[in-house]
């Protein structure tokens, strides 16, 4: 079994979604030395936050990628979800680098622009 020796896991563009994240989270105890996790373009959103936070808790991650490129299977975290994930990473893994795209300005939790007189 090579799983306990896995330091880098690249799952970019696999359309994991919420169910895939739950499965990865269930396996995270077997990934005891996982340092780098690539989850770009996996159709992940706020429904995957709990699983991502548990992975951050269980794995000694140094780098976690949740970016988007192209138009397929983009991750879609809200501003609030992005902030929760960043705070959890900072508190549990202060040296971990979290690479996540900022939500678009049209996000429903974005602050509306102010008008000047």
N, C-alpha and C positions, 0 to 999 in steps of 0.2 A: 504494500500500500504506500504510494508516493504522496498522498494528500498531505500528511503532516509536514512534509518537507517543501511544500509549495510556498514560495515567497512572493511571486507575482502571478496574478490572475487577470487575464484580458478577456473581457466579455462584451466588448464594444459591438453595438449594432445587433444584438441578439433578441431584441424585443422581449426582455424578461418581464417587464410589467410587475404588478403587485404580487402575483402568484409566484413568479420566478424569484423575486426578492425573498419571499417567505421561505422558499426551498433553500436558497443560498444562506439565509439566516440559520436555518435548521442545521446546515452543514458547517457553520462557522466554527463550532467547537473542534472540528477536525482540521481547521486551518489555523492552528495555533501560532504559526510563525509568518502568516501572511502580512507582507509589508506594503505591497502596492496592489491596488484594485482599480481596474479600468471598467467603468460602467457608462461610458459615453453612448448616447443614442440608444437607450433601452426602454423608451416609453415609461419612464418612472415619473411619479408625481408624489403629491403629499400623502397618498395612501401607502406609499412605500417608506415613509419616514421612520416608523417604528422599527422596521426591519433594518434599515440603514443604521439607526442608532444602536441597535443591539450588536451589529457587526462591528461598529466603532468600539463598543464596550469590550467585545470578546477578542478582537484581533489587534495585534500591535502595529496597526497601519501607520505608515509614514506618509503615504500619498493615496488620495482617493480622487478619481476623476469622474465627474458627472456632467461633462460638457456636451454640447450639441455641435454638429457640423452637418452641412447638407440639409435636406428636408425630410428625411425618413426617420421615424421612430424617435422623435425628439423627446428628451426629458422635459417635464412640464411642472416644475415646482412653483408654488406661489411665493410671493415676497416673504410672507410669514413663515412658510415651510423652509425656505432657504435660510432665514435668520435662525430658526430653531436648530437646524442641522449645523450651522456654523457655530452656534453657542455650545452645542453638545460636543462637537469636535474640539473646540478650544478648552472646554473644561476637562474632558477625558484624555485627550491626546494633544496637549498644547504645542507639540513640535510637529504635528501632522499637517501636511499641506492639503487643503481641500480645493479642488479645481471645479468650480460650478459656475455656469453662466447665470448672470443676473436675469430675473424674470423680465419679460417685455413690459414696457411702460403701460400697456393696455391691461395689465394684470388687475383684477378686481380689488386687490388690496392696496394698490398704489395710491399715493397721496395725490389728490387733484392739484393742478397748478393754481397758484394764487394770482389774483389780479392786482395790479397797482393802479392807484388813482392818478 
